[in-house]
Amino acid sequence: MRHVIALDVGGTGMKAALVGAGGAAPSGGTSPTPPVLLHQARRATGRERGPDAVVDSILDFAADLRAHGERHFGEPAAAAGVAVPGIVDETHGIAAYAANLGWRDVPLRDLLARRLGGIPVALGHDVRTGGLAEGRIGAGKGADRFLFVPLGTGIAGAIGLDGRVEAGAHGFAGEIGHIVVRPGGTPCPCGQRGCLERYASAAAVSEAWAAVCGDPEADAADCAKAVSSGDPNAVRIWQDAVDALADGLVTALTLLDPRTLIIGGGLAEAGETLFTPLRDAVRRRVTFQKLPSIVPAALGDTAGCLGAGLLAWDLLITTDPSEVTA
């Protein structure tokens, strides 16, 4: 059975899959069925051993996946897609920088291609790759323009245009977390003050709630539960985060005019505790702008793998449309 390798590399762990052709579609297209996850696996990055060890772990994992596919599906993978964090030069296949992994200017696409017998390999940014999956086969399916915003340790974004995700001229498109929403406010590691992610990320809410409730282990999920029970301090912290997020999102929708705003990440797991006040806050702020649909992400932690699989299938479709027959 024809399939591709998909790898989603995080700060501490890697998720991987062998992906069948079900939902693959060329850039700009859509497909009625999602990709088929034929096999899934997880593995640690080994970052405690240094950046070279992380690269070795990725290459070894990919080689093991290739061998599994050959044994169980009768042929090796036809292509591979890998999503990585940090700064990514997708055009040249370079993992340029990732603070959590410690690497700089790793020619990951070429390294993987050599390890996997010369098959085509696509390298993508983790958030943009997850956004590709959400936009093409997830919560944004059918929307010609979308913005995917995961609220996790930080806040990033993926700008979706007709079935593809825009990387920008230098690979920085979508960095909504570094829109300044509170000028002169909390310092951000990026060097600015008052960035959106310092107020509305899951990490920011966790930090604020832990300080107020006196429990250093408390997190954003605990804050959401306290909001539901009517705790006034939790309500205040939550509303501050929602207001900051709405300010950032209205700036983004003014510039991009998306049809759909897809909100994911840890904070979105609060469900309507987040989405009801967020929709109200955005609605109050728009004037001439067209209000987009604001919806939760649909794919959860499989988005990165599914997106990496789509990147790989796109390579094959571009090269030879006959390659997508399962």
ZIGICOR-V478950 format. One record per backbone hydrogen bond with DSSP energy under -0.5 kcal/mol. CO is the residue of the C=O (numbers start at 0). NH is the residue of the N-H. E is the energy in kcal/mol with one decimal. If there is no record, write none. Layout:
BEGIN
CO:NH:E  CO:NH:E
END
This chain:
BEGIN
2:77:-2.8  3:18:-2.7  4:80:-2.5  5:16:-2.3  6:8:-0.6  6:82:-2.9  7:9:-0.5  7:14:-2.6  11:44:-2.4  11:45:-0.5  12:9:-2.6  13:42:-2.0  14:7:-3.4  15:40:-2.1  16:5:-2.8  16:18:-0.5  17:37:-2.3  17:38:-1.2  18:3:-1.8  19:35:-0.5  20:23:-1.8  25:28:-2.9  34:36:-0.6  35:19:-3.7  35:37:-1.1  38:17:-2.2  40:15:-2.6  42:13:-3.2  45:48:-2.1  46:49:-1.9  49:53:-1.5  50:54:-2.1  51:55:-2.3  52:56:-2.4  53:57:-2.2  54:58:-2.5  55:59:-2.8  56:60:-2.4  57:61:-2.5  58:62:-2.2  59:63:-2.4  60:64:-2.3  61:65:-2.3  62:66:-2.2  63:67:-2.3  64:68:-2.5  65:69:-2.2  66:70:-2.2  67:71:-2.8  68:72:-2.6  68:74:-0.9  69:73:-0.7  77:119:-0.6  78:4:-2.4  79:121:-2.4  80:6:-2.3  81:123:-2.7  82:8:-3.1  83:125:-2.2  85:87:-0.5  86:95:-1.1  86:96:-1.7  87:89:-1.0  88:92:-1.0  88:93:-2.1  92:108:-2.0  93:88:-2.9  93:95:-1.2  94:105:-2.5  95:104:-2.0  96:86:-3.0  97:101:-2.1  97:102:-0.7  102:97:-1.4  104:106:-0.6  105:94:-3.0  105:107:-2.5  106:110:-2.2  107:111:-2.6  108:112:-2.4  109:113:-2.3  110:114:-2.1  111:115:-2.1  112:117:-3.5  113:116:-1.2  115:118:-0.5  119:79:-1.9  121:81:-2.4  123:83:-2.5  124:128:-2.8  125:129:-2.4  126:130:-2.6  127:131:-2.1  128:132:-1.7  129:133:-2.4  130:134:-2.9  131:135:-2.4  132:136:-2.7  132:137:-1.0  133:137:-0.7  133:139:-2.5  137:140:-1.7  139:142:-2.8  143:161:-3.2  144:258:-2.1  144:259:-1.2  145:159:-3.0  146:148:-0.5  146:261:-3.1  147:157:-2.2  148:263:-2.0  149:151:-0.9  149:155:-1.0  150:266:-2.0  151:201:-1.3  151:202:-1.5  153:151:-2.2  154:176:-0.7  157:147:-2.6  157:159:-0.7  158:165:-2.7  159:145:-1.6  160:163:-1.3  163:160:-2.9  165:158:-0.5  166:172:-2.3  171:174:-1.2  173:175:-3.1  174:177:-1.6  175:178:-2.0  176:196:-2.3  178:180:-0.7  178:195:-2.1  181:184:-2.2  185:193:-3.1  185:194:-0.6  187:190:-2.4  191:187:-2.8  193:180:-2.3  193:181:-1.7  194:197:-1.6  195:198:-2.1  195:199:-2.3  196:200:-0.7  200:204:-2.2  201:205:-2.5  202:206:-2.4  203:207:-2.3  204:208:-2.6  205:209:-2.7  206:210:-1.8  207:211:-1.6  208:212:-2.9  209:213:-1.2  213:215:-0.6  214:217:-1.8  218:222:-2.0  219:223:-2.5  220:224:-1.9  221:225:-2.1  222:226:-2.3  223:227:-2.1  224:228:-1.3  225:230:-2.5  226:229:-1.5  230:234:-2.6  231:235:-2.1  232:236:-2.3  233:237:-2.9  234:238:-2.6  235:239:-2.3  236:240:-1.9  237:241:-2.6  238:242:-2.8  239:243:-2.1  240:244:-2.6  241:245:-2.8  242:246:-2.2  243:247:-2.2  244:248:-2.9  245:249:-2.5  246:250:-1.7  247:251:-2.1  248:252:-3.1  249:253:-1.9  250:254:-1.5  251:255:-2.7  252:256:-2.0  258:292:-2.0  259:146:-2.1  259:261:-0.6  260:262:-0.6  260:294:-2.8  261:148:-3.3  261:263:-0.5  262:296:-2.3  263:150:-2.7  264:267:-0.7  264:268:-0.6  265:268:-1.1  266:269:-1.6  267:270:-1.9  269:272:-1.5  270:273:-1.9  270:274:-2.4  271:275:-1.7  271:276:-0.5  273:277:-2.0  274:278:-2.6  275:279:-1.7  276:280:-2.6  277:281:-2.6  278:282:-2.4  279:283:-2.1  280:284:-1.0  281:284:-0.6  281:285:-1.6  288:290:-0.5  292:260:-3.6  292:294:-0.6  294:262:-2.7  298:301:-1.7  299:302:-1.4  301:305:-2.8  302:306:-2.8  303:307:-2.4  304:308:-2.5  305:309:-2.2  306:310:-2.4  307:311:-2.0  308:312:-2.6  309:313:-2.6  310:314:-1.5  311:315:-1.4  312:316:-2.7  313:317:-2.5  314:318:-1.7  315:319:-3.9  319:322:-2.5  320:323:-1.4  321:324:-1.2
END
